[in-house]
Amino acid sequence: MRVVWTPEAEQDRSDVWDCIASDSPHAASRLDQLFSEAVGRLTLHPKLGKPGKIPGTRELIPHNSYRLVYEIERETTVWVLALVHTAMQWPARQSPRPEGRGFPRKLDK
């Protein structure tokens, strides 16, 4: 099983890095490593996460403060759709993300 980060999820990850690294580059590096390890586990165990709040997605908590939202495509690819802080409302009432690859349904359901 291969794992692909969508551009939106990559941006989420970069935003987390930037925010945390401004105070502690070491903490940002450790957290990013947790994200990498969690996604690495999905290559062998794609159903590791629980069913997501958005139908067709799954969610994995790599750290108490972050949720990885992903979907499995034809048992061949895991698409990482978003990396969301657990304090944030998910799904967002009005998501800034466009529908398309990774988000085939509206997020305000």
N, C-alpha and C positions, 0 to 999 in steps of 0.2 A: 504494500500500500504506500503510495506516495502522498506527501503533504505539500500543499501549495497555500501560501499566504496571499489573500487577495490584496490589491493595492490599498484598500481601506483598512484592512487589518495591519498591514505593514505601517501605515501612517499612524494607527493607534499605538503600535509598539514603539515607533519613533517618538511619539508625543510623550509616552510614559518615560522613555529613556531621558529625553530632554528635561522633563520636569524634575525627575529624581536626581539626575546627574548635576543639575545646577547646585544642589546642596551636597551631594555625595556621589562622586563617580563610582566609588567602590560599591555602594548600595545599588546603584543602577546596573552595574555589571552583574552582581549577584542575582538581582531580580530577572534580568534578561536571560541569565543562564537557566533559571527556573522555567521561564517560558519555553526555552529551547528543549529542555529535558521533558517537559510535559508534552510538547508536540512530538518529540521523538518517541514517546510511549504510544502515541496514537498510530504510528506506523505499524505496530504489532497488534495493538488492541484498540481499534477505532471506536468501539462502543464503550470505551472506558468512562466517558462522561455520561451524565444523566440526560434524559430527553429534555430538550430546550423549551423555553417559553414560546418560541416561534415554531409552529409545526414544521417538521422536517429537519430541525436543527438539534444539535446536542451541545451540552455545556460542560466544561471541565474547569475546575478551580485549581490553578497551579500555585496560588498564593491566596491567603485569606482576603486580600484586597482586590483580586483580579479574577475575571471570568473570561475564558476563551470560548467563543461561540463558533461552532463549526458544523459542517454538513458532510455526509458521506455520499459520494457519487459512484454508483454502480460497483461498490465494493472494490474500487481500484484507486480512488483518490479521496483524500480528506481535504476539504477546502476550509481554511481558517478564515472566518468571515469578519470577526471583530474581537478586540481585546478591550473589555469594559471594566471600569472600576466598580466594585461591588456596591459602593455607596450610591452609584448612579441608577436612576430608574431604567430598567431594561425589561422589555423593549421600550425605547423612547416613544413618547406620545406622537411627536412629529420628528421623524428621523431626518437628519440632513443627508443621509446616504441615498443614492439613487437606487431604484430597482434595477435589477440586472444580475450579472454573475454573482452568485452568492446570496442575493436577496430577492428571490423570485416573488415573494409575497410582501404586502405592505407590513411595516413594522408597528403600526399603530393599532393592531388588533388586540 
